[in-house]
Amino acid sequence: MATSISAVVLLGIVVFVLIQGGFVRLGPALACAAFGSFLASTGAAPVITPAINAINDWISSI
């Protein structure tokens, strides 16, 4: 749970900086957020979650 909250905060900051810097416009950023939200409710979520956890564990071990 703490990992997912940290990831959400980190990715939110990255998206905010990209929007403010003019690299990404608000429309595409919202479309990506909506896509991620819908993707989380599909059958792909059980495959994606362990992959993200494995990457997180790998980064933590460095």
mmCIF file of the C-alpha atoms, coordinates in Angstrom:
data_MODEL
# 
_entry.id   MODEL 
# 
loop_
_atom_site.group_PDB 
_atom_site.id 
_atom_site.type_symbol 
_atom_site.label_atom_id 
_atom_site.label_alt_id 
_atom_site.label_comp_id 
_atom_site.label_asym_id 
_atom_site.label_entity_id 
_atom_site.label_seq_id 
_atom_site.pdbx_PDB_ins_code 
_atom_site.Cartn_x 
_atom_site.Cartn_y 
_atom_site.Cartn_z 
_atom_site.occupancy 
_atom_site.B_iso_or_equiv 
_atom_site.pdbx_formal_charge 
_atom_site.auth_seq_id 
_atom_site.auth_comp_id 
_atom_site.auth_asym_id 
_atom_site.auth_atom_id 
_atom_site.pdbx_PDB_model_num 
ATOM 1  C CA . MET A 1 1  ? 0.000  0.000  0.000   1.00 0.00 ? 1  MET A CA 1 
ATOM 2  C CA . ALA A 1 2  ? 2.741  2.466  0.939   1.00 0.00 ? 2  ALA A CA 1 
ATOM 3  C CA . THR A 1 3  ? 4.563  1.687  -2.286  1.00 0.00 ? 3  THR A CA 1 
ATOM 4  C CA . SER A 1 4  ? 1.543  2.437  -4.450  1.00 0.00 ? 4  SER A CA 1 
ATOM 5  C CA . ILE A 1 5  ? 0.897  5.723  -2.633  1.00 0.00 ? 5  ILE A CA 1 
ATOM 6  C CA . SER A 1 6  ? 4.541  6.716  -3.072  1.00 0.00 ? 6  SER A CA 1 
ATOM 7  C CA . ALA A 1 7  ? 4.390  5.830  -6.758  1.00 0.00 ? 7  ALA A CA 1 
ATOM 8  C CA . VAL A 1 8  ? 1.205  7.846  -7.220  1.00 0.00 ? 8  VAL A CA 1 
ATOM 9  C CA . VAL A 1 9  ? 2.751  10.887 -5.528  1.00 0.00 ? 9  VAL A CA 1 
ATOM 10 C CA . LEU A 1 10 ? 5.992  10.586 -7.516  1.00 0.00 ? 10 LEU A CA 1 
ATOM 11 C CA . LEU A 1 11 ? 4.215  10.135 -10.847 1.00 0.00 ? 11 LEU A CA 1 
ATOM 12 C CA . GLY A 1 12 ? 1.841  12.981 -10.001 1.00 0.00 ? 12 GLY A CA 1 
ATOM 13 C CA . ILE A 1 13 ? 4.807  15.278 -9.418  1.00 0.00 ? 13 ILE A CA 1 
ATOM 14 C CA . VAL A 1 14 ? 6.399  14.162 -12.695 1.00 0.00 ? 14 VAL A CA 1 
ATOM 15 C CA . VAL A 1 15 ? 3.185  14.837 -14.628 1.00 0.00 ? 15 VAL A CA 1 
ATOM 16 C CA . PHE A 1 16 ? 2.792  18.237 -12.946 1.00 0.00 ? 16 PHE A CA 1 
ATOM 17 C CA . VAL A 1 17 ? 6.352  19.224 -13.856 1.00 0.00 ? 17 VAL A CA 1 
ATOM 18 C CA . LEU A 1 18 ? 5.895  18.033 -17.449 1.00 0.00 ? 18 LEU A CA 1 
ATOM 19 C CA . ILE A 1 19 ? 2.674  20.026 -17.807 1.00 0.00 ? 19 ILE A CA 1 
ATOM 20 C CA . GLN A 1 20 ? 4.214  23.143 -16.264 1.00 0.00 ? 20 GLN A CA 1 
ATOM 21 C CA . GLY A 1 21 ? 7.324  22.814 -18.431 1.00 0.00 ? 21 GLY A CA 1 
ATOM 22 C CA . GLY A 1 22 ? 5.228  22.628 -21.590 1.00 0.00 ? 22 GLY A CA 1 
ATOM 23 C CA . PHE A 1 23 ? 6.421  19.155 -22.543 1.00 0.00 ? 23 PHE A CA 1 
ATOM 24 C CA . VAL A 1 24 ? 2.939  17.663 -22.134 1.00 0.00 ? 24 VAL A CA 1 
ATOM 25 C CA . ARG A 1 25 ? -0.366 19.432 -22.484 1.00 0.00 ? 25 ARG A CA 1 
ATOM 26 C CA . LEU A 1 26 ? -3.224 18.946 -20.065 1.00 0.00 ? 26 LEU A CA 1 
ATOM 27 C CA . GLY A 1 27 ? -5.430 17.033 -22.530 1.00 0.00 ? 27 GLY A CA 1 
ATOM 28 C CA . PRO A 1 28 ? -2.967 14.209 -23.260 1.00 0.00 ? 28 PRO A CA 1 
ATOM 29 C CA . ALA A 1 29 ? -2.057 13.991 -19.567 1.00 0.00 ? 29 ALA A CA 1 
ATOM 30 C CA . LEU A 1 30 ? -5.718 13.543 -18.627 1.00 0.00 ? 30 LEU A CA 1 
ATOM 31 C CA . ALA A 1 31 ? -6.163 10.973 -21.399 1.00 0.00 ? 31 ALA A CA 1 
ATOM 32 C CA . CYS A 1 32 ? -3.212 8.973  -20.033 1.00 0.00 ? 32 CYS A CA 1 
ATOM 33 C CA . ALA A 1 33 ? -4.619 9.186  -16.501 1.00 0.00 ? 33 ALA A CA 1 
ATOM 34 C CA . ALA A 1 34 ? -8.012 7.959  -17.706 1.00 0.00 ? 34 ALA A CA 1 
ATOM 35 C CA . PHE A 1 35 ? -6.353 5.134  -19.645 1.00 0.00 ? 35 PHE A CA 1 
ATOM 36 C CA . GLY A 1 36 ? -4.427 4.063  -16.546 1.00 0.00 ? 36 GLY A CA 1 
ATOM 37 C CA . SER A 1 37 ? -7.569 4.153  -14.459 1.00 0.00 ? 37 SER A CA 1 
ATOM 38 C CA . PHE A 1 38 ? -9.499 2.009  -16.918 1.00 0.00 ? 38 PHE A CA 1 
ATOM 39 C CA . LEU A 1 39 ? -6.526 -0.338 -17.367 1.00 0.00 ? 39 LEU A CA 1 
ATOM 40 C CA . ALA A 1 40 ? -6.442 -0.932 -13.611 1.00 0.00 ? 40 ALA A CA 1 
ATOM 41 C CA . SER A 1 41 ? -9.984 -2.300 -13.751 1.00 0.00 ? 41 SER A CA 1 
ATOM 42 C CA . THR A 1 42 ? -9.288 -4.783 -16.570 1.00 0.00 ? 42 THR A CA 1 
ATOM 43 C CA . GLY A 1 43 ? -7.848 -8.268 -16.564 1.00 0.00 ? 43 GLY A CA 1 
ATOM 44 C CA . ALA A 1 44 ? -4.386 -6.820 -17.203 1.00 0.00 ? 44 ALA A CA 1 
ATOM 45 C CA . ALA A 1 45 ? -4.132 -5.457 -13.657 1.00 0.00 ? 45 ALA A CA 1 
ATOM 46 C CA . PRO A 1 46 ? -3.125 -8.813 -12.061 1.00 0.00 ? 46 PRO A CA 1 
ATOM 47 C CA . VAL A 1 47 ? -0.241 -9.024 -14.530 1.00 0.00 ? 47 VAL A CA 1 
ATOM 48 C CA . ILE A 1 48 ? 0.878  -5.414 -14.222 1.00 0.00 ? 48 ILE A CA 1 
ATOM 49 C CA . THR A 1 49 ? 0.824  -5.219 -10.417 1.00 0.00 ? 49 THR A CA 1 
ATOM 50 C CA . PRO A 1 50 ? 3.431  -7.964 -9.798  1.00 0.00 ? 50 PRO A CA 1 
ATOM 51 C CA . ALA A 1 51 ? 5.637  -6.511 -12.519 1.00 0.00 ? 51 ALA A CA 1 
ATOM 52 C CA . ILE A 1 52 ? 5.553  -3.092 -10.845 1.00 0.00 ? 52 ILE A CA 1 
ATOM 53 C CA . ASN A 1 53 ? 6.227  -4.714 -7.468  1.00 0.00 ? 53 ASN A CA 1 
ATOM 54 C CA . ALA A 1 54 ? 9.213  -6.610 -8.893  1.00 0.00 ? 54 ALA A CA 1 
ATOM 55 C CA . ILE A 1 55 ? 10.669 -3.406 -10.318 1.00 0.00 ? 55 ILE A CA 1 
ATOM 56 C CA . ASN A 1 56 ? 10.091 -1.677 -6.981  1.00 0.00 ? 56 ASN A CA 1 
ATOM 57 C CA . ASP A 1 57 ? 11.814 -4.496 -5.086  1.00 0.00 ? 57 ASP A CA 1 
ATOM 58 C CA . TRP A 1 58 ? 14.739 -4.376 -7.521  1.00 0.00 ? 58 TRP A CA 1 
ATOM 59 C CA . ILE A 1 59 ? 15.126 -0.603 -7.077  1.00 0.00 ? 59 ILE A CA 1 
ATOM 60 C CA . SER A 1 60 ? 14.886 -0.964 -3.283  1.00 0.00 ? 60 SER A CA 1 
ATOM 61 C CA . SER A 1 61 ? 17.712 -3.508 -3.268  1.00 0.00 ? 61 SER A CA 1 
ATOM 62 C CA . ILE A 1 62 ? 20.127 -1.140 -5.021  1.00 0.00 ? 62 ILE A CA 1 
# 
